[in-house]
Amino acid sequence: MFIDAPLSVERQAGRALGTRILRFNGPLTLRNLFTFQDELRQGLDPFVAILDLAKVPYMDSAGMGTLINYYVHCEKIGIKMTVTGVSSRVMELFKLTKVDTMIPLAATVDEAEGKA
């Protein structure tokens, strides 16, 4: 079942200097929590962090908690973070928890880069 699938991450630099794009592929769940956290911590802190969730079919409360913690970390040290490509299923969790009103969202990575 896709909920138990592994999580993989593609890292790339954005168009603007200091922009880091993380493209997640797989569920953001308790099972994949350490992979998710490790990817968010790797490397130097960028000026702009774009988390692309277009290939994330499912997120549980552990994944959401990690995402919120990373957002708070970004806010504290002046990183502009945007989440892109949120599926309708994951968006339901964002709306239920009201995270959609807290974390900046964009439809695509291109849109997020344009706002940065």
N, C-alpha and C positions, 0 to 999 in steps of 0.2 A: 504494500500500500504506500502511496506517495508520502504519507505522514512520517513513515520510517525511512524514507530515502536520505542519502547523505547530502550534505551541503557543500557546494563548491563555490569558489569566488574567483572572479576575474578582476584584477586591479589594472587600472590604467590612469595615465595623466590626462587631465582635461585640456581644453584649448588654451585656457589662461594659466599663466604661471601660478603655482600654488594650489591648483585644483586637483583633487583626487577623486576618482570614480571607482566605486566598488559595485560590481554586478554580481548579485547573489543568484544562485541556481539551486533550488531545493527548498524544503520547508525550514522555517525558522522556529524551531521547537526546542524543548528541554534536551532532547537527544543530541541536538546539534549546537547547543548553547556555547560550549567551549570553542568550537570552530568559529562561531559568529563573533564572540568576544575577542578572540585572538586576531581575527582579521581587522576588527575595528581599532585595535591597539597597535598594530604593526606600523612601523615607519614613523617618520616625523609627522607632527600634526600639520595638516594643510591649512590654507586660508579658507578654502571652500571644500566641503565634503558632500559628494552626491552619492546616495545609496540607491541603486537601481534594483527594485524588487519585482521587475517585470516577469521573472521566472521563478517567483516564490508563490507556490500554489496554496500555502497554508502557513499560518503563524499562530502559536499559542501564547499564553500569558507570559511564559518565560522569554520568548522571543520579543514580545512587546515590551517587557520590562527592560531588557537589554537595550532595545532601540531608544527607549525613553532615557535611560541612564546615559547613553552616548550623546543624546541631544543635550542633556543638562551639562555634561562635560564640555561639549562644544560651546554652549552659551557662556560658560564660565571663563573660557580662555579665548573667546572672540572668533571662533570658527563658525562660518555660515554653513549650516547643514540643511540639505533638502533631500526628501525622499521622492523617488520617481517610480512610475510604472506599477502602481499598486493595483492588484487585481480586485474585482468586485468582492470576492470572498474575504480577502484581507481588509479591504476598505470597510466592510461591515464591522470588523473588530476595531478599526480606527474610529469609526463613528460611535460604536457602543461605549468605548472608553473615552470618547471626546478628544482623542489624540489628534484627530484631523483638524482641530481648532488650535492646536499647540505647535505641532511640527509642520514646517512649510512643505507643501506637496507640489509636484509638477507632473504633468502627464508623461513627459519624456526627458531623457538626459539633455537633449538639445535645448528644450524649454528651460530646464534648470540652469544650464550654462548661460543662457541668454539673460536670466535674472540675476546672475552672480555679478 
